[in-house]
Amino acid sequence: MKFQVSKKAVGNWIIQGFIAFGIVYLILFFVYWLNEKSTIWIHLSLIIKYIGIGLTLFFVVDVFIGPIYRYMNWSYFIEKDRVIIAKKSVIISTKTEIPLCNIRSVNTTQNFISKKFNIIKVELATLGDVHDIDGLNEENAIFFKDHILSRFGDKADESK
């Protein structure tokens, strides 16, 4: 069964990007303002300006193009005995296969922005790693979690 990232996740990721970059820009502006008040390092203001230009270019790509690209190229599958997380990018494409028998816990998380969009992140914990499945709508996330947890019940029944 294939799950696609929710369209609402794009708006969620854009708003989270605005908040993250807003904090970085505030810190950068504060350092620039402090440097203008005291001329300890004359060249620091020039360096901060170049960092600001670079961050602006990165901001445009990461906040506006990145979420759309993630929406189009991330997908998740549940097969009979495994979960497959497929993520395609410009440079690297990954396909992670997690056998259901290796999953130790399934958690769902939601921050305050994701709650407004009804977007849930499902975390699959194995012995060696935690795999995030981000951007699922509430229905799919609950179904996804229940389907995986029902396999745990099947294993418990088989061991009796």
PyMOL commands that set and color helices and strands:
alter all, ss='L'
color gray80, all
select helices_A, chain A and resi 8-37+44-73+100-102+112-117+138-159
alter helices_A, ss='H'
color red, helices_A
select strands_A, chain A and resi 2-4+74-78+82-88+93-99+105-109+119-125+130-137
alter strands_A, ss='S'
color yellow, strands_A
deselect
rebuild
show_as cartoon
